């Protein structure tokens, strides 16, 4: 899967990622509605193959920090920087734990939705 296959609008939606960033499940959204996007992202690395914004490593850092923490859910605002534009998004995170060991994170749900274009600087809720 090429990074150029997804636009900023197509990156909106729900993604379940394992510890390495591999997509286990996805449902892309367009303006808050499920999209008919037919690309199968399952099995592809979200950070290396799907997210095409320039500051994806910073985004990955926020998700990794959440994964290593103890909170069940969290959120943050983020500006995805593309070649000629930036797209503010609101990211909601939720932890999925193993059924036998609730202290072990099995995967993380990452819900990316359109952000507020008139907001202040990005902040990570701790």
N, C-alpha and C positions, 0 to 999 in steps of 0.2 A: 504494500500500500504506500503510495507516494504522499508526502506531506501536502502537495499541491492539490490533492483531491478534496480537501476540506477547506471551506471558507470560514471566516470568523463566525458567521451566523450558524453554520452547521456544527460548530463546536458546542453550542448550547445544548444542555440536556443532562441526563443522568448516566454516570459511568461507575461501574464497580471495578476497582483496581486491586490486584494482589500486591504483595510487598515490593515486587520488582517493577510495578507500573503496568503489568500486563492487564489488558482489558478482559474481564470475565463476563461482563454484561454491559449493554449500553442501550439507551433510548434517547435519540437526539430530538431536540425540540426546535420549532420555528415559531417565534413570537408566543411562546408559552404553550403551544400545541405540539403533540407528537408529530414528527416529520416522517415523510415517506422515503427518506434517504435509505437506499438499499445497500450501502456499503456494509460489509460485515467486519466490524472492528475487533471482534472477539479474537483473542490470541495475539493481537498486536500490542506493542508497547506504546502506551499513551504519550509518554514524553518524547520518545525518539521517532515514532512513526505517524502519530496522529496530530498532536498539538503543533501547529506551525508558527506560533508566535515567537518572536525573538527572545523574550525573557522567560522562556519555558523553564529554565533551570531554577529561577527564583520561585516560580509557581510550585515546582516540584519540591523545593525546600520547605515551603509552607505545609504541603501535604505530608511530607516526611516528618516534620516536627510534630504535627498532629498525631501521626501514626505511633510515634515513640512516646507520646504523652499518655495521660490517664483519662482525659475527658471522653465521654461517650459521643458528644457532638460539638461542633464549633462552626464558625463562619468567618469569612473575611472578604473584603473588597479588593479587587485586583484590576490593573490595567494591562490587557494583553496588547503588546506592541507588535504590529505587523509592518511590512515594508513601508507603506505610505499612510498608515493610520494607526489609531489605537482604539480598542474597544473595552470600555469598563464593564466588568462582570461582578456579580455577587456569587461567592462560592460557599456552598453549604457542605459540611463534612459530617459523616456518621461512621462509626466504627461497627464492624461485624466481627464478633468474637467467636472462637471455637466453642462448641456446645459443652465439651468436657472441661475446658480450662478457660474460664471467663477473663483471665488476665492476658490471654494470647490473642492478638488481633489477627483474624483470618484474612480480612480484606477491608477496604474503605470505600464507602459510597461518596462520590464527588458529584454534587449537583451544581452545574454552572448555568446561571441565568443572566439575562441582560441586567447590567448595573445602572446606577444613576449617573448620568453624564454631568450633573451639576454638583457632585459631592466633593468633599475635601480629599486630602491625601488618603491613600490606602492604609488600612489598619488591620492588624491581626488580633482577634479577640482572644485574650488569654484567661 
